[in-house]
Amino acid sequence: MFLGLDRKDGDLANFVEQVSTPGSPSYGQYLSMEEIAERFGASTEAVQAVFGYLETWGMNEIELGSLKVDAVSEYLKAHPPGS
């Protein structure tokens, strides 16, 4: 089972526009994949809440991942009981 996690409301679209627009004070000030995930990815609290919920339903081998093309599109992978 794969579950998508919501992003933080950090105005990602505005950030991308600002670093990509010549003349903007932020132009060219790109972030690393880790910085993008920290700034715009799901909060630690949200991830922990989903982990806890899945565990109450007997899910095991729960893994947190991130899509390589988009550091903010995090997902959880879990295996139901008996799988």
C-alpha positions in Angstrom: 0.0 0.0 0.0 1.3 3.5 -0.9 0.0 6.6 0.8 0.8 10.2 -0.4 1.5 12.9 2.2 0.4 16.5 1.9 3.1 19.1 1.6 3.7 21.9 4.1 2.0 25.1 3.0 5.2 26.9 2.2 4.1 28.5 -1.2 6.3 26.3 -3.4 5.0 27.8 -6.6 5.9 31.3 -5.5 9.4 30.1 -4.4 10.0 28.4 -7.8 8.9 31.6 -9.6 11.1 33.8 -7.5 14.3 31.8 -8.0 13.6 31.5 -11.7 12.8 35.1 -12.5 15.7 37.4 -13.6 15.6 40.6 -11.5 14.1 38.9 -8.5 16.2 39.2 -5.3 15.9 35.4 -4.9 16.9 34.7 -8.6 19.4 31.8 -8.8 19.3 31.0 -5.1 18.3 27.4 -5.5 17.9 24.9 -2.6 19.3 21.4 -2.3 16.9 18.4 -2.4 17.2 18.2 1.4 16.4 21.9 1.8 13.4 21.6 -0.4 12.1 18.6 1.5 12.6 20.3 4.9 11.0 23.5 3.7 8.1 22.1 1.7 7.7 18.4 2.6 5.3 16.8 5.0 5.8 17.8 8.7 7.4 15.3 11.1 4.2 15.4 13.1 2.1 14.4 10.1 4.5 11.5 9.2 4.5 10.3 12.8 0.7 10.5 13.0 0.3 8.4 9.9 2.9 5.9 11.1 1.0 5.5 14.4 -2.4 5.1 12.6 -1.0 2.4 10.3 0.6 0.5 13.2 -2.8 0.5 15.1 -4.2 -1.4 12.1 -1.4 -4.0 12.2 0.6 -2.6 9.3 4.3 -3.5 9.3 7.5 -2.7 7.4 6.4 1.0 7.1 8.8 3.0 5.0 9.0 6.7 4.3 10.2 7.6 0.8 10.5 10.5 -1.6 10.1 10.6 -5.3 13.5 11.3 -6.9 12.1 13.9 -9.3 10.2 15.8 -6.6 11.7 16.0 -3.1 8.4 17.2 -1.6 6.2 14.4 -2.9 6.7 12.0 0.0 4.9 8.7 0.4 4.5 5.9 2.9 4.8 2.3 1.9 3.2 -0.2 4.3 2.4 -3.9 4.3 -0.9 -5.2 5.7 -0.9 -8.0 8.2 -0.1 -11.4 6.7 1.6 -10.0 3.6 
